[in-house]
Structure formats: structure tokens, C-alpha cells
Amino acid sequence: MTMPPPLSGIRACVFDAYGTLFDVNSAASQAKDALGDKWRPLAELWRAKQLQYTGLRGLSRSRSEASSSLRLARAKSSASPVT
């Protein structure tokens, strides 16, 4: 079996990590003992916030604006416990 030639000229490889490489449901379900029935709402909130932060960052004009938006969103979400 021959190996394919090495890739050349590639400067970056980008992956959609959340939802494909990182399964939030799997991570949250592993905490079932500590969370009980709340693991699923936690996973849903976690995924929703990931998408929300990604959208904010994509819409912002600069990294610093995105960081400010993310901090604000995180502060607001941390004030609302999972029920």
C-alpha cells in the first residue's frame, strides 16, 4: 500500500469543533450522578450558548467587540441557573 503524498501549501486546517468533535450531550450525561435529571437541560443550554456566542462573534466587527459580547452573554447566563 502506498502512502498519499504529503499535503503542501496548507496554512490552516479549520474544524467545526462544537457539535462534531465535542459532544455536549455526552459530557453532560457523564455528570448524571451529580446532576440527576438536570443533565439534559444543562446540555441544551450549553449547546444554545455555544451557538449564541458563535453568532455574536461572527456578527461583530472585531475580536475585542466579540469578547465584550461574549462576556456579557456569559454574565447574563450565569445569573440564570438551570431548572
KERONU-403803 format. One line per field, with one value per residue: x, y, z of N, C-alpha, C, CB in turn; residue number from 0. Coordinates in steps of 0.2 Angstrom, whole numbers, plus 5000, padded with zeros to 4 digits. Glycine has a CB too. Example, Ala and Ser with C-alpha at 12.3 -4.5 7.8 and 13.67 -1.06 7.14 Angstrom:
// residues 2
n_u	c(5066 | 5064)
n_v	c(4972 | 4989)
n_w	c(5039 | 5035)
ca_u	c(5062 | 5068)
ca_v	c(4978 | 4995)
ca_w	c(5039 | 5036)
c_u	c(5066 | 5064)
c_v	c(4984 | 5000)
c_w	c(5039 | 5039)
cb_u	c(5057 | 5070)
cb_v	c(4978 | 4997)
cb_w	c(5045 | 5029)
vokol	c(0 | 1)
END
This chain:
// residues 83
n_u	c(5004 | 5003 | 5008 | 4999 | 5004 | 5012 | 5003 | 5004 | 5008 | 4997 | 4990 | 4982 | 4970 | 4954 | 4941 | 4924 | 4922 | 4913 | 4899 | 4902 | 4916 | 4916 | 4905 | 4892 | 4881 | 4886 | 4896 | 4889 | 4880 | 4888 | 4889 | 4878 | 4876 | 4879 | 4871 | 4858 | 4842 | 4844 | 4854 | 4851 | 4844 | 4855 | 4864 | 4857 | 4856 | 4870 | 4874 | 4865 | 4871 | 4884 | 4881 | 4875 | 4886 | 4894 | 4887 | 4887 | 4900 | 4903 | 4895 | 4901 | 4912 | 4925 | 4938 | 4939 | 4926 | 4918 | 4923 | 4919 | 4905 | 4903 | 4907 | 4897 | 4886 | 4889 | 4889 | 4876 | 4870 | 4875 | 4868 | 4856 | 4851 | 4851 | 4836)
n_v	c(4994 | 5011 | 5027 | 5042 | 5057 | 5070 | 5084 | 5100 | 5117 | 5121 | 5132 | 5132 | 5122 | 5120 | 5116 | 5112 | 5112 | 5111 | 5102 | 5092 | 5087 | 5089 | 5083 | 5089 | 5083 | 5071 | 5074 | 5081 | 5071 | 5062 | 5067 | 5063 | 5057 | 5068 | 5078 | 5073 | 5073 | 5085 | 5085 | 5085 | 5097 | 5105 | 5102 | 5106 | 5120 | 5123 | 5120 | 5129 | 5141 | 5140 | 5141 | 5154 | 5162 | 5160 | 5165 | 5179 | 5182 | 5180 | 5191 | 5202 | 5216 | 5216 | 5207 | 5211 | 5217 | 5206 | 5198 | 5206 | 5205 | 5192 | 5190 | 5198 | 5190 | 5178 | 5182 | 5186 | 5173 | 5166 | 5170 | 5164 | 5150 | 5133 | 5125)
n_w	c(5000 | 4996 | 5002 | 5002 | 4994 | 5004 | 5011 | 5004 | 5005 | 5013 | 5025 | 5035 | 5045 | 5048 | 5059 | 5063 | 5078 | 5089 | 5092 | 5083 | 5085 | 5099 | 5110 | 5118 | 5124 | 5128 | 5137 | 5147 | 5151 | 5157 | 5169 | 5176 | 5189 | 5198 | 5193 | 5191 | 5184 | 5178 | 5169 | 5155 | 5152 | 5155 | 5145 | 5134 | 5136 | 5136 | 5123 | 5116 | 5120 | 5115 | 5101 | 5101 | 5106 | 5095 | 5085 | 5089 | 5089 | 5075 | 5070 | 5075 | 5073 | 5076 | 5086 | 5099 | 5101 | 5100 | 5111 | 5121 | 5120 | 5122 | 5135 | 5141 | 5138 | 5144 | 5158 | 5159 | 5157 | 5167 | 5178 | 5178 | 5184 | 5179 | 5178)
ca_u	c(5000 | 5007 | 5005 | 4997 | 5009 | 5011 | 5000 | 5009 | 5004 | 4992 | 4992 | 4977 | 4965 | 4948 | 4936 | 4919 | 4923 | 4907 | 4893 | 4905 | 4921 | 4914 | 4898 | 4890 | 4876 | 4890 | 4899 | 4884 | 4877 | 4893 | 4888 | 4871 | 4876 | 4879 | 4866 | 4852 | 4838 | 4846 | 4860 | 4849 | 4843 | 4862 | 4867 | 4854 | 4858 | 4877 | 4874 | 4862 | 4875 | 4889 | 4878 | 4874 | 4892 | 4897 | 4884 | 4889 | 4907 | 4903 | 4892 | 4905 | 4917 | 4932 | 4939 | 4938 | 4919 | 4916 | 4925 | 4914 | 4898 | 4903 | 4907 | 4890 | 4881 | 4891 | 4887 | 4868 | 4868 | 4877 | 4864 | 4850 | 4853 | 4847 | 4830)
ca_v	c(5000 | 5017 | 5032 | 5048 | 5062 | 5075 | 5090 | 5106 | 5124 | 5122 | 5136 | 5131 | 5117 | 5123 | 5111 | 5114 | 5108 | 5110 | 5098 | 5087 | 5084 | 5089 | 5081 | 5092 | 5078 | 5065 | 5077 | 5082 | 5064 | 5059 | 5070 | 5061 | 5056 | 5074 | 5082 | 5069 | 5074 | 5091 | 5085 | 5086 | 5104 | 5108 | 5101 | 5110 | 5127 | 5123 | 5120 | 5135 | 5146 | 5140 | 5144 | 5161 | 5165 | 5159 | 5171 | 5186 | 5183 | 5181 | 5197 | 5208 | 5218 | 5215 | 5202 | 5214 | 5218 | 5199 | 5197 | 5210 | 5202 | 5185 | 5191 | 5200 | 5184 | 5173 | 5185 | 5185 | 5166 | 5163 | 5173 | 5160 | 5143 | 5128 | 5122)
ca_w	c(5000 | 4995 | 5006 | 4998 | 4995 | 5010 | 5009 | 5004 | 5004 | 5018 | 5030 | 5041 | 5044 | 5052 | 5061 | 5067 | 5084 | 5093 | 5089 | 5079 | 5089 | 5106 | 5110 | 5124 | 5127 | 5131 | 5143 | 5152 | 5153 | 5161 | 5176 | 5178 | 5196 | 5201 | 5191 | 5191 | 5178 | 5176 | 5164 | 5148 | 5151 | 5155 | 5139 | 5129 | 5137 | 5134 | 5116 | 5114 | 5122 | 5110 | 5095 | 5103 | 5106 | 5088 | 5081 | 5091 | 5086 | 5068 | 5068 | 5077 | 5068 | 5079 | 5091 | 5106 | 5102 | 5101 | 5118 | 5126 | 5119 | 5125 | 5142 | 5143 | 5137 | 5150 | 5164 | 5160 | 5158 | 5174 | 5183 | 5177 | 5185 | 5175 | 5182)
c_u	c(5004 | 5004 | 5004 | 5003 | 5007 | 5007 | 5005 | 5005 | 4998 | 4994 | 4988 | 4972 | 4960 | 4943 | 4930 | 4919 | 4917 | 4901 | 4896 | 4911 | 4920 | 4907 | 4895 | 4885 | 4880 | 4893 | 4894 | 4881 | 4882 | 4893 | 4881 | 4871 | 4876 | 4873 | 4859 | 4848 | 4840 | 4851 | 4857 | 4848 | 4850 | 4865 | 4864 | 4856 | 4866 | 4877 | 4871 | 4867 | 4881 | 4887 | 4877 | 4881 | 4895 | 4894 | 4886 | 4896 | 4907 | 4900 | 4897 | 4910 | 4925 | 4932 | 4937 | 4930 | 4916 | 4917 | 4920 | 4907 | 4898 | 4903 | 4900 | 4886 | 4883 | 4888 | 4879 | 4866 | 4870 | 4872 | 4857 | 4852 | 4848 | 4842 | 4827)
c_v	c(5006 | 5022 | 5038 | 5053 | 5067 | 5081 | 5096 | 5112 | 5125 | 5126 | 5135 | 5126 | 5120 | 5117 | 5114 | 5110 | 5106 | 5107 | 5092 | 5084 | 5084 | 5088 | 5083 | 5087 | 5073 | 5068 | 5078 | 5076 | 5061 | 5062 | 5068 | 5060 | 5062 | 5078 | 5079 | 5071 | 5081 | 5091 | 5087 | 5094 | 5108 | 5108 | 5105 | 5117 | 5128 | 5124 | 5127 | 5141 | 5146 | 5143 | 5151 | 5165 | 5165 | 5165 | 5178 | 5187 | 5184 | 5188 | 5203 | 5210 | 5217 | 5210 | 5205 | 5215 | 5211 | 5197 | 5200 | 5207 | 5196 | 5186 | 5193 | 5194 | 5179 | 5176 | 5184 | 5178 | 5163 | 5165 | 5169 | 5153 | 5138 | 5125 | 5116)
c_w	c(5000 | 4999 | 5001 | 4999 | 5001 | 5007 | 5009 | 5002 | 5008 | 5024 | 5036 | 5040 | 5049 | 5053 | 5064 | 5073 | 5088 | 5090 | 5085 | 5083 | 5097 | 5107 | 5117 | 5128 | 5131 | 5137 | 5148 | 5155 | 5158 | 5168 | 5179 | 5186 | 5200 | 5199 | 5191 | 5184 | 5175 | 5170 | 5157 | 5148 | 5151 | 5148 | 5133 | 5130 | 5135 | 5127 | 5113 | 5115 | 5117 | 5104 | 5096 | 5102 | 5099 | 5084 | 5083 | 5088 | 5079 | 5066 | 5070 | 5072 | 5070 | 5084 | 5098 | 5106 | 5103 | 5108 | 5123 | 5126 | 5122 | 5133 | 5145 | 5143 | 5143 | 5156 | 5165 | 5161 | 5164 | 5179 | 5183 | 5178 | 5181 | 5180 | 5178)
cb_u	c(4995 | 5008 | 5010 | 4990 | 5010 | 5017 | 4994 | 5014 | 5002 | 4989 | 4992 | 4974 | 4968 | 4945 | 4939 | 4912 | 4928 | 4904 | 4889 | 4908 | 4928 | 4916 | 4896 | 4887 | 4872 | 4895 | 4903 | 4878 | 4875 | 4900 | 4889 | 4869 | 4882 | 4885 | 4867 | 4847 | 4831 | 4848 | 4863 | 4842 | 4839 | 4866 | 4866 | 4846 | 4858 | 4881 | 4870 | 4856 | 4878 | 4891 | 4872 | 4870 | 4897 | 4896 | 4876 | 4889 | 4911 | 4899 | 4886 | 4908 | 4917 | 4936 | 4946 | 4941 | 4916 | 4919 | 4932 | 4914 | 4896 | 4910 | 4913 | 4888 | 4882 | 4898 | 4889 | 4865 | 4871 | 4884 | 4862 | 4847 | 4852 | 4852 | 4825)
cb_v	c(5000 | 5019 | 5035 | 5051 | 5066 | 5077 | 5091 | 5105 | 5124 | 5115 | 5143 | 5138 | 5110 | 5129 | 5106 | 5113 | 5111 | 5117 | 5102 | 5090 | 5088 | 5096 | 5074 | 5099 | 5075 | 5063 | 5084 | 5086 | 5060 | 5060 | 5078 | 5055 | 5052 | 5078 | 5084 | 5072 | 5074 | 5096 | 5078 | 5082 | 5107 | 5105 | 5093 | 5109 | 5128 | 5117 | 5114 | 5136 | 5146 | 5132 | 5141 | 5162 | 5162 | 5152 | 5170 | 5186 | 5177 | 5176 | 5198 | 5206 | 5226 | 5221 | 5199 | 5221 | 5221 | 5194 | 5198 | 5218 | 5202 | 5181 | 5197 | 5206 | 5181 | 5172 | 5193 | 5188 | 5162 | 5165 | 5180 | 5161 | 5141 | 5122 | 5127)
cb_w	c(5006 | 4988 | 5011 | 5000 | 4989 | 5013 | 5013 | 4998 | 4997 | 5020 | 5028 | 5043 | 5046 | 5049 | 5065 | 5063 | 5089 | 5096 | 5085 | 5072 | 5088 | 5109 | 5109 | 5123 | 5122 | 5126 | 5141 | 5149 | 5147 | 5159 | 5176 | 5175 | 5198 | 5200 | 5184 | 5196 | 5180 | 5181 | 5164 | 5147 | 5157 | 5160 | 5137 | 5130 | 5145 | 5136 | 5113 | 5118 | 5129 | 5109 | 5093 | 5109 | 5111 | 5085 | 5082 | 5099 | 5088 | 5065 | 5071 | 5084 | 5067 | 5081 | 5091 | 5106 | 5095 | 5096 | 5119 | 5124 | 5112 | 5123 | 5144 | 5139 | 5130 | 5150 | 5164 | 5153 | 5152 | 5176 | 5182 | 5170 | 5192 | 5173 | 5183)
vokol	c(0 | 1 | 2 | 3 | 4 | 5 | 6 | 7 | 8 | 9 | 10 | 11 | 12 | 13 | 14 | 15 | 16 | 17 | 18 | 19 | 20 | 21 | 22 | 23 | 24 | 25 | 26 | 27 | 28 | 29 | 30 | 31 | 32 | 33 | 34 | 35 | 36 | 37 | 38 | 39 | 40 | 41 | 42 | 43 | 44 | 45 | 46 | 47 | 48 | 49 | 50 | 51 | 52 | 53 | 54 | 55 | 56 | 57 | 58 | 59 | 60 | 61 | 62 | 63 | 64 | 65 | 66 | 67 | 68 | 69 | 70 | 71 | 72 | 73 | 74 | 75 | 76 | 77 | 78 | 79 | 80 | 81 | 82)
END
